[in-house]
Amino acid sequence: MKFLTMVKTLNPETATNPPPALMQAIVKLGMEAGAKMTETGGVALAGTVSTRKGELVTDGPYAEAKEMVGGYAIYELPTEAEIVDWTQRFVDLHRQHWPQWDGEVTILHLQQFNMAG
């Protein structure tokens, strides 16, 4: 099964540069995950497109670094229990190395659709 985790900072005032010890711990966790983690990176808010009362509403694009939302990782794992475990370990690293950070990680189960006609 394929999962996407999305990291979001809940309190921008505490979202300064992460401590080096946290980044080292995250790299170590990523190495432990190995091929189970297929992709990872940062996420910056580029804009939104929505519909309201029948009208298209576009907000953005944003070019400033202050629009950084967090990060993401894509995992290939056999069970939902395993993605919860990996995610808890990731969040626990934040608790240990950056206790003033308030954030959350959303777990999405990716389901691919065959778009071939």
N, CA, C and O atoms as a GROMACS GRO file, in nm:
protein
  468
    1MET      N    1   0.085  -0.117   0.000
    1MET     CA    2   0.000   0.000   0.000
    1MET      C    3   0.089   0.124   0.000
    1MET      O    4   0.199   0.123   0.055
    2LYS      N    5   0.041   0.229  -0.062
    2LYS     CA    6   0.116   0.353  -0.071
    2LYS      C    7   0.051   0.458   0.018
    2LYS      O    8  -0.071   0.476   0.017
    3PHE      N    9   0.135   0.527   0.096
    3PHE     CA   10   0.088   0.629   0.189
    3PHE      C   11   0.165   0.759   0.169
    3PHE      O   12   0.284   0.758   0.137
    4LEU      N   13   0.095   0.869   0.189
    4LEU     CA   14   0.156   1.001   0.187
    4LEU      C   15   0.137   1.061   0.326
    4LEU      O   16   0.026   1.066   0.378
    5THR      N   17   0.248   1.106   0.387
    5THR     CA   18   0.237   1.178   0.513
    5THR      C   19   0.269   1.324   0.486
    5THR      O   20   0.362   1.356   0.412
    6MET      N   21   0.192   1.413   0.548
    6MET     CA   22   0.211   1.556   0.529
    6MET      C   23   0.229   1.621   0.665
    6MET      O   24   0.145   1.608   0.753
    7VAL      N   25   0.342   1.692   0.681
    7VAL     CA   26   0.375   1.759   0.806
    7VAL      C   27   0.324   1.902   0.800
    7VAL      O   28   0.344   1.973   0.702
    8LYS      N   29   0.259   1.943   0.908
    8LYS     CA   30   0.206   2.080   0.914
    8LYS      C   31   0.243   2.139   1.049
    8LYS      O   32   0.225   2.077   1.153
    9THR      N   33   0.296   2.261   1.047
    9THR     CA   34   0.324   2.335   1.168
    9THR      C   35   0.196   2.404   1.213
    9THR      O   36   0.133   2.475   1.135
   10LEU      N   37   0.158   2.384   1.339
   10LEU     CA   38   0.034   2.443   1.390
   10LEU      C   39   0.054   2.580   1.451
   10LEU      O   40  -0.041   2.659   1.459
   11ASN      N   41   0.175   2.611   1.493
   11ASN     CA   42   0.203   2.740   1.555
   11ASN      C   43   0.322   2.804   1.485
   11ASN      O   44   0.436   2.773   1.518
   12PRO      N   45   0.298   2.892   1.387
   12PRO     CA   46   0.408   2.951   1.309
   12PRO      C   47   0.512   3.025   1.394
   12PRO      O   48   0.627   3.035   1.353
   13GLU      N   49   0.473   3.075   1.511
   13GLU     CA   50   0.569   3.146   1.595
   13GLU      C   51   0.680   3.054   1.645
   13GLU      O   52   0.791   3.100   1.671
   14THR      N   53   0.651   2.926   1.660
   14THR     CA   54   0.753   2.832   1.708
   14THR      C   55   0.825   2.762   1.594
   14THR      O   56   0.913   2.679   1.618
   15ALA      N   57   0.790   2.794   1.471
   15ALA     CA   58   0.846   2.724   1.355
   15ALA      C   59   0.970   2.796   1.304
   15ALA      O   60   0.973   2.843   1.190
   16THR      N   61   1.070   2.804   1.387
   16THR     CA   62   1.198   2.859   1.344
   16THR      C   63   1.274   2.747   1.273
   16THR      O   64   1.216   2.644   1.240
   17ASN      N   65   1.401   2.765   1.250
   17ASN     CA   66   1.480   2.659   1.189
   17ASN      C   67   1.487   2.540   1.285
   17ASN      O   68   1.513   2.558   1.404
   18PRO      N   69   1.464   2.420   1.234
   18PRO     CA   70   1.471   2.302   1.321
   18PRO      C   71   1.612   2.283   1.377
   18PRO      O   72   1.710   2.314   1.308
   19PRO      N   73   1.624   2.233   1.499
   19PRO     CA   74   1.755   2.209   1.557
   19PRO      C   75   1.833   2.105   1.477
   19PRO      O   76   1.773   2.011   1.424
   20PRO      N   77   1.964   2.119   1.467
   20PRO     CA   78   2.046   2.021   1.394
   20PRO      C   79   2.028   1.878   1.446
   20PRO      O   80   2.031   1.783   1.368
   21ALA      N   81   2.009   1.862   1.577
   21ALA     CA   82   1.990   1.727   1.632
   21ALA      C   83   1.863   1.662   1.577
   21ALA      O   84   1.862   1.541   1.553
   22LEU      N   85   1.759   1.740   1.556
   22LEU     CA   86   1.635   1.687   1.497
   22LEU      C   87   1.661   1.643   1.354
   22LEU      O   88   1.621   1.533   1.315
   23MET      N   89   1.727   1.727   1.277
   23MET     CA   90   1.753   1.693   1.137
   23MET      C   91   1.839   1.567   1.127
   23MET      O   92   1.815   1.483   1.039
   24GLN      N   93   1.938   1.552   1.214
   24GLN     CA   94   2.021   1.431   1.215
   24GLN      C   95   1.937   1.309   1.250
   24GLN      O   96   1.956   1.202   1.191
   25ALA      N   97   1.846   1.322   1.346
   25ALA     CA   98   1.759   1.211   1.385
   25ALA      C   99   1.664   1.174   1.272
   25ALA      O  100   1.635   1.056   1.250
   26ILE      N  101   1.614   1.274   1.199
   26ILE     CA  102   1.524   1.246   1.086
   26ILE      C  103   1.600   1.174   0.974
   26ILE      O  104   1.546   1.081   0.914
   27VAL      N  105   1.723   1.215   0.948
   27VAL     CA  106   1.803   1.147   0.846
   27VAL      C  107   1.826   1.001   0.886
   27VAL      O  108   1.814   0.911   0.803
   28LYS      N  109   1.856   0.978   1.012
   28LYS     CA  110   1.877   0.841   1.062
   28LYS      C  111   1.750   0.758   1.047
   28LYS      O  112   1.757   0.642   1.007
   29LEU      N  113   1.635   0.817   1.080
   29LEU     CA  114   1.508   0.746   1.065
   29LEU      C  115   1.482   0.714   0.918
   29LEU      O  116   1.436   0.605   0.885
   30GLY      N  117   1.512   0.810   0.830
   30GLY     CA  118   1.495   0.786   0.687
   30GLY      C  119   1.584   0.674   0.636
   30GLY      O  120   1.542   0.594   0.552
   31MET      N  121   1.706   0.668   0.687
   31MET     CA  122   1.797   0.560   0.647
   31MET      C  123   1.744   0.426   0.696
   31MET      O  124   1.756   0.324   0.627
   32GLU      N  125   1.686   0.426   0.815
   32GLU     CA  126   1.627   0.303   0.869
   32GLU      C  127   1.507   0.259   0.785
   32GLU      O  128   1.485   0.140   0.763
   33ALA      N  129   1.430   0.355   0.738
   33ALA     CA  130   1.314   0.324   0.654
   33ALA      C  131   1.356   0.265   0.520
   33ALA      O  132   1.286   0.181   0.464
   34GLY      N  133   1.472   0.309   0.470
   34GLY     CA  134   1.526   0.256   0.345
   34GLY      C  135   1.428   0.267   0.231
   34GLY      O  136   1.368   0.372   0.208
   35ALA      N  137   1.411   0.158   0.159
   35ALA     CA  138   1.326   0.155   0.040
   35ALA      C  139   1.178   0.169   0.074
   35ALA      O  140   1.097   0.190  -0.017
   36LYS      N  141   1.141   0.158   0.202
   36LYS     CA  142   1.000   0.175   0.240
   36LYS      C  143   0.956   0.319   0.219
   36LYS      O  144   0.839   0.345   0.191
   37MET      N  145   1.052   0.414   0.233
   37MET     CA  146   1.022   0.555   0.208
   37MET      C  147   1.072   0.585   0.067
   37MET      O  148   1.193   0.587   0.042
   38THR      N  149   0.980   0.608  -0.025
   38THR     CA  150   1.018   0.623  -0.166
   38THR      C  151   1.046   0.766  -0.207
   38THR      O  152   1.110   0.790  -0.309
   39GLU      N  153   0.998   0.863  -0.127
   39GLU     CA  154   1.019   1.004  -0.163
   39GLU      C  155   0.996   1.090  -0.039
   39GLU      O  156   0.913   1.056   0.045
   40THR      N  157   1.067   1.200  -0.029
   40THR     CA  158   1.047   1.295   0.079
   40THR      C  159   1.089   1.434   0.033
   40THR      O  160   1.170   1.447  -0.060
   41GLY      N  161   1.035   1.537   0.097
   41GLY     CA  162   1.072   1.672   0.059
   41GLY      C  163   0.995   1.775   0.138
   41GLY      O  164   0.914   1.741   0.224
   42GLY      N  165   1.022   1.901   0.108
   42GLY     CA  166   0.953   2.012   0.173
   42GLY      C  167   0.828   2.051   0.095
   42GLY      O  168   0.814   2.019  -0.023
   43VAL      N  169   0.740   2.120   0.163
   43VAL     CA  170   0.615   2.164   0.101
   43VAL      C  171   0.599   2.314   0.126
   43VAL      O  172   0.602   2.359   0.241
   44ALA      N  173   0.583   2.390   0.020
   44ALA     CA  174   0.556   2.533   0.031
   44ALA      C  175   0.420   2.560  -0.033
   44ALA      O  176   0.386   2.502  -0.136
   45LEU      N  177   0.344   2.646   0.028
   45LEU     CA  178   0.212   2.680  -0.023
   45LEU      C  179   0.227   2.762  -0.151
   45LEU      O  180   0.284   2.871  -0.149
   46ALA      N  181   0.177   2.708  -0.262
   46ALA     CA  182   0.187   2.776  -0.391
   46ALA      C  183   0.060   2.852  -0.425
   46ALA      O  184   0.064   2.945  -0.506
   47GLY      N  185  -0.050   2.815  -0.364
   47GLY     CA  186  -0.177   2.881  -0.390
   47GLY      C  187  -0.291   2.783  -0.374
   47GLY      O  188  -0.270   2.665  -0.346
   48THR      N  189  -0.412   2.833  -0.391
   48THR     CA  190  -0.530   2.749  -0.384
   48THR      C  191  -0.625   2.785  -0.498
   48THR      O  192  -0.632   2.900  -0.541
   49VAL      N  193  -0.698   2.686  -0.543
   49VAL     CA  194  -0.805   2.706  -0.641
   49VAL      C  195  -0.927   2.633  -0.585
   49VAL      O  196  -0.920   2.514  -0.557
   50SER      N  197  -1.036   2.705  -0.570
   50SER     CA  198  -1.156   2.644  -0.514
   50SER      C  199  -1.278   2.696  -0.589
   50SER      O  200  -1.267   2.783  -0.675
   51THR      N  201  -1.393   2.641  -0.555
   51THR     CA  202  -1.517   2.691  -0.612
   51THR      C  203  -1.610   2.729  -0.497
   51THR      O  204  -1.628   2.653  -0.402
   52ARG      N  205  -1.668   2.847  -0.509
   52ARG     CA  206  -1.760   2.898  -0.407
   52ARG      C  207  -1.878   2.964  -0.479
   52ARG      O  208  -1.862   3.055  -0.560
   53LYS      N  209  -1.995   2.914  -0.446
   53LYS     CA  210  -2.118   2.969  -0.505
   53LYS      C  211  -2.110   2.972  -0.657
   53LYS      O  212  -2.154   3.067  -0.721
   54GLY      N  213  -2.053   2.866  -0.714
   54GLY     CA  214  -2.046   2.853  -0.858
   54GLY      C  215  -1.934   2.931  -0.924
   54GLY      O  216  -1.924   2.929  -1.047
   55GLU      N  217  -1.850   2.998  -0.848
   55GLU     CA  218  -1.741   3.078  -0.904
   55GLU      C  219  -1.606   3.017  -0.867
   55GLU      O  220  -1.588   2.963  -0.758
   56LEU      N  221  -1.512   3.025  -0.962
   56LEU     CA  222  -1.376   2.983  -0.933
   56LEU      C  223  -1.306   3.090  -0.850
   56LEU      O  224  -1.313   3.208  -0.883
   57VAL      N  225  -1.239   3.048  -0.745
   57VAL     CA  226  -1.165   3.141  -0.658
   57VAL      C  227  -1.020   3.094  -0.655
   57VAL      O  228  -0.991   2.981  -0.616
   58THR      N  229  -0.930   3.182  -0.695
   58THR     CA  230  -0.787   3.151  -0.698
   58THR      C  231  -0.716   3.244  -0.600
   58THR      O  232  -0.736   3.366  -0.603
   59ASP      N  233  -0.633   3.186  -0.515
   59ASP     CA  234  -0.552   3.264  -0.422
   59ASP      C  235  -0.408   3.221  -0.441
   59ASP      O  236  -0.376   3.104  -0.424
   60GLY      N  237  -0.320   3.314  -0.477
   60GLY     CA  238  -0.180   3.282  -0.502
   60GLY      C  239  -0.149   3.315  -0.646
   60GLY      O  240  -0.236   3.372  -0.712
   61PRO      N  241  -0.035   3.286  -0.699
   61PRO     CA  242   0.072   3.210  -0.635
   61PRO      C  243   0.148   3.294  -0.533
   61PRO      O  244   0.150   3.417  -0.539
   62TYR      N  245   0.211   3.222  -0.438
   62TYR     CA  246   0.291   3.285  -0.334
   62TYR      C  247   0.438   3.259  -0.364
   62TYR      O  248   0.476   3.147  -0.398
   63ALA      N  249   0.519   3.361  -0.351
   63ALA     CA  250   0.661   3.346  -0.381
   63ALA      C  251   0.749   3.354  -0.257
   63ALA      O  252   0.869   3.327  -0.266
   64GLU      N  253   0.692   3.389  -0.143
   64GLU     CA  254   0.774   3.411  -0.024
   64GLU      C  255   0.797   3.283   0.055
   64GLU      O  256   0.710   3.196   0.061
   65ALA      N  257   0.915   3.273   0.114
   65ALA     CA  258   0.951   3.154   0.193
   65ALA      C  259   0.863   3.139   0.315
   65ALA      O  260   0.850   3.028   0.368
   66LYS      N  261   0.801   3.247   0.363
   66LYS     CA  262   0.718   3.238   0.482
   66LYS      C  263   0.594   3.151   0.458
   66LYS      O  264   0.523   3.117   0.553
   67GLU      N  265   0.569   3.116   0.336
   67GLU     CA  266   0.455   3.031   0.304
   67GLU      C  267   0.488   2.882   0.316
   67GLU      O  268   0.409   2.798   0.272
   68MET      N  269   0.603   2.848   0.375
   68MET     CA  270   0.641   2.708   0.394
   68MET      C  271   0.539   2.641   0.486
   68MET      O  272   0.508   2.694   0.593
   69VAL      N  273   0.488   2.528   0.447
   69VAL     CA  274   0.390   2.455   0.525
   69VAL      C  275   0.457   2.346   0.607
   69VAL      O  276   0.426   2.330   0.725
   70GLY      N  277   0.546   2.271   0.548
   70GLY     CA  278   0.609   2.161   0.619
   70GLY      C  279   0.680   2.070   0.522
   70GLY      O  280   0.760   2.114   0.439
   71GLY      N  281   0.651   1.942   0.533
   71GLY     CA  282   0.716   1.846   0.447
   71GLY      C  283   0.624   1.729   0.418
   71GLY      O  284   0.511   1.723   0.465
   72TYR      N  285   0.675   1.637   0.339
   72TYR     CA  286   0.597   1.519   0.305
   72TYR      C  287   0.690   1.400   0.290
   72TYR      O  288   0.811   1.416   0.272
   73ALA      N  289   0.633   1.282   0.298
   73ALA     CA  290   0.705   1.159   0.268
   73ALA      C  291   0.606   1.061   0.208
   73ALA      O  292   0.488   1.059   0.246
   74ILE      N  293   0.653   0.981   0.114
   74ILE     CA  294   0.572   0.876   0.054
   74ILE      C  295   0.634   0.743   0.093
   74ILE      O  296   0.754   0.722   0.077
   75TYR      N  297   0.552   0.654   0.144
   75TYR     CA  298   0.595   0.522   0.190
   75TYR      C  299   0.523   0.413   0.112
   75TYR      O  300   0.408   0.430   0.072
   76GLU      N  301   0.591   0.302   0.091
   76GLU     CA  302   0.531   0.178   0.040
   76GLU      C  303   0.539   0.079   0.155
   76GLU      O  304   0.647   0.033   0.190
   77LEU      N  305   0.424   0.046   0.214
   77LEU     CA  306   0.419  -0.041   0.331
   77LEU      C  307   0.304  -0.141   0.317
   77LEU      O  308   0.204  -0.111   0.251
   78PRO      N  309   0.317  -0.258   0.379
   78PRO     CA  310   0.212  -0.359   0.365
   78PRO      C  311   0.086  -0.333   0.448
   78PRO      O  312  -0.020  -0.385   0.414
   79THR      N  313   0.095  -0.253   0.556
   79THR     CA  314  -0.022  -0.235   0.642
   79THR      C  315  -0.035  -0.090   0.688
   79THR      O  316   0.062  -0.014   0.687
   80GLU      N  317  -0.156  -0.054   0.727
   80GLU     CA  318  -0.182   0.078   0.783
   80GLU      C  319  -0.114   0.092   0.920
   80GLU      O  320  -0.071   0.201   0.956
   81ALA      N  321  -0.106  -0.016   0.994
   81ALA     CA  322  -0.041  -0.011   1.125
   81ALA      C  323   0.105   0.033   1.112
   81ALA      O  324   0.156   0.105   1.199
   82GLU      N  325   0.172  -0.009   1.005
   82GLU     CA  326   0.312   0.029   0.987
   82GLU      C  327   0.329   0.178   0.958
   82GLU      O  328   0.424   0.239   1.006
   83ILE      N  329   0.239   0.237   0.881
   83ILE     CA  330   0.252   0.381   0.854
   83ILE      C  331   0.225   0.461   0.981
   83ILE      O  332   0.287   0.565   1.003
   84VAL      N  333   0.134   0.413   1.064
   84VAL     CA  334   0.109   0.481   1.191
   84VAL      C  335   0.234   0.473   1.278
   84VAL      O  336   0.271   0.572   1.342
   85ASP      N  337   0.300   0.358   1.281
   85ASP     CA  338   0.422   0.342   1.360
   85ASP      C  339   0.533   0.436   1.311
   85ASP      O  340   0.595   0.506   1.392
   86TRP      N  341   0.558   0.439   1.180
   86TRP     CA  342   0.662   0.528   1.125
   86TRP      C  343   0.630   0.673   1.155
   86TRP      O  344   0.720   0.751   1.188
   87THR      N  345   0.504   0.711   1.143
   87THR     CA  346   0.464   0.849   1.166
   87THR      C  347   0.479   0.886   1.313
   87THR      O  348   0.524   0.996   1.345
   88GLN      N  349   0.442   0.796   1.402
   88GLN     CA  350   0.459   0.823   1.544
   88GLN      C  351   0.607   0.840   1.578
   88GLN      O  352   0.642   0.927   1.658
   89ARG      N  353   0.691   0.760   1.519
   89ARG     CA  354   0.835   0.772   1.543
   89ARG      C  355   0.887   0.907   1.495
   89ARG      O  356   0.968   0.971   1.562
   90PHE      N  357   0.840   0.951   1.379
   90PHE     CA  358   0.880   1.081   1.324
   90PHE      C  359   0.836   1.196   1.416
   90PHE      O  360   0.916   1.284   1.447
   91VAL      N  361   0.711   1.194   1.459
   91VAL     CA  362   0.660   1.299   1.547
   91VAL      C  363   0.731   1.295   1.682
   91VAL      O  364   0.758   1.400   1.741
   92ASP      N  365   0.761   1.176   1.731
   92ASP     CA  366   0.830   1.164   1.858
   92ASP      C  367   0.970   1.227   1.853
   92ASP      O  368   1.018   1.282   1.952
   93LEU      N  369   1.035   1.219   1.736
   93LEU     CA  370   1.165   1.286   1.721
   93LEU      C  371   1.150   1.437   1.740
   93LEU      O  372   1.237   1.501   1.800
   94HIS      N  373   1.042   1.492   1.690
   94HIS     CA  374   1.016   1.635   1.710
   94HIS      C  375   0.995   1.665   1.859
   94HIS      O  376   1.047   1.763   1.911
   95ARG      N  377   0.918   1.580   1.925
   95ARG     CA  378   0.891   1.600   2.068
   95ARG      C  379   1.022   1.597   2.148
   95ARG      O  380   1.040   1.677   2.240
   96GLN      N  381   1.111   1.506   2.112
   96GLN     CA  382   1.237   1.492   2.184
   96GLN      C  383   1.335   1.606   2.155
   96GLN      O  384   1.396   1.661   2.248
   97HIS      N  385   1.350   1.643   2.029
   97HIS     CA  386   1.455   1.736   1.988
   97HIS      C  387   1.409   1.880   1.967
   97HIS      O  388   1.492   1.971   1.957
   98TRP      N  389   1.278   1.903   1.960
   98TRP     CA  390   1.224   2.037   1.934
   98TRP      C  391   1.091   2.051   2.009
   98TRP      O  392   0.986   2.068   1.946
   99PRO      N  393   1.094   2.043   2.142
   99PRO     CA  394   0.970   2.036   2.221
   99PRO      C  395   0.878   2.157   2.205
   99PRO      O  396   0.759   2.145   2.231
  100GLN      N  397   0.928   2.271   2.163
  100GLN     CA  398   0.842   2.388   2.146
  100GLN      C  399   0.764   2.385   2.015
  100GLN      O  400   0.673   2.466   1.995
  101TRP      N  401   0.798   2.292   1.925
  101TRP     CA  402   0.727   2.281   1.797
  101TRP      C  403   0.591   2.217   1.819
  101TRP      O  404   0.580   2.111   1.880
  102ASP      N  405   0.488   2.282   1.768
  102ASP     CA  406   0.354   2.225   1.768
  102ASP      C  407   0.318   2.194   1.624
  102ASP      O  408   0.317   2.283   1.539
  103GLY      N  409   0.288   2.069   1.597
  103GLY     CA  410   0.255   2.031   1.460
  103GLY      C  411   0.178   1.902   1.456
  103GLY      O  412   0.149   1.840   1.558
  104GLU      N  413   0.146   1.864   1.335
  104GLU     CA  414   0.075   1.739   1.314
  104GLU      C  415   0.119   1.679   1.182
  104GLU      O  416   0.167   1.749   1.093
  105VAL      N  417   0.100   1.548   1.172
  105VAL     CA  418   0.129   1.478   1.047
  105VAL      C  419   0.001   1.407   1.005
  105VAL      O  420  -0.053   1.324   1.078
  106THR      N  421  -0.045   1.440   0.887
  106THR     CA  422  -0.163   1.375   0.830
  106THR      C  423  -0.117   1.256   0.747
  106THR      O  424  -0.022   1.267   0.670
  107ILE      N  425  -0.186   1.144   0.764
  107ILE     CA  426  -0.155   1.023   0.687
  107ILE      C  427  -0.266   1.003   0.584
  107ILE      O  428  -0.384   0.997   0.619
  108LEU      N  429  -0.227   0.993   0.458
  108LEU     CA  430  -0.322   0.968   0.350
  108LEU      C  431  -0.288   0.836   0.283
  108LEU      O  432  -0.172   0.811   0.250
  109HIS      N  433  -0.388   0.751   0.263
  109HIS     CA  434  -0.370   0.625   0.192
  109HIS      C  435  -0.395   0.654   0.044
  109HIS      O  436  -0.507   0.686   0.004
  110LEU      N  437  -0.290   0.642  -0.036
  110LEU     CA  438  -0.300   0.674  -0.179
  110LEU      C  439  -0.358   0.554  -0.254
  110LEU      O  440  -0.314   0.441  -0.234
  111GLN      N  441  -0.454   0.581  -0.337
  111GLN     CA  442  -0.516   0.478  -0.419
  111GLN      C  443  -0.508   0.522  -0.563
  111GLN      O  444  -0.563   0.626  -0.601
  112GLN      N  445  -0.440   0.444  -0.643
  112GLN     CA  446  -0.421   0.481  -0.782
  112GLN      C  447  -0.536   0.432  -0.867
  112GLN      O  448  -0.590   0.323  -0.845
  113PHE      N  449  -0.574   0.514  -0.965
  113PHE     CA  450  -0.680   0.480  -1.057
  113PHE      C  451  -0.621   0.460  -1.195
  113PHE      O  452  -0.528   0.531  -1.234
  114ASN      N  453  -0.674   0.366  -1.268
  114ASN     CA  454  -0.629   0.341  -1.405
  114ASN      C  455  -0.700   0.440  -1.496
  114ASN      O  456  -0.822   0.433  -1.516
  115MET      N  457  -0.624   0.533  -1.551
  115MET     CA  458  -0.683   0.638  -1.635
  115MET      C  459  -0.681   0.599  -1.784
  115MET      O  460  -0.728   0.675  -1.869
  116ALA      N  461  -0.627   0.483  -1.814
  116ALA     CA  462  -0.622   0.438  -1.955
  116ALA      C  463  -0.763   0.407  -2.001
  116ALA      O  464  -0.843   0.347  -1.929
  117GLY      N  465  -0.792   0.449  -2.122
  117GLY     CA  466  -0.925   0.432  -2.179
  117GLY      C  467  -0.949   0.295  -2.216
  117GLY      O  468  -1.057   0.262  -2.266
   0.00000   0.00000   0.00000
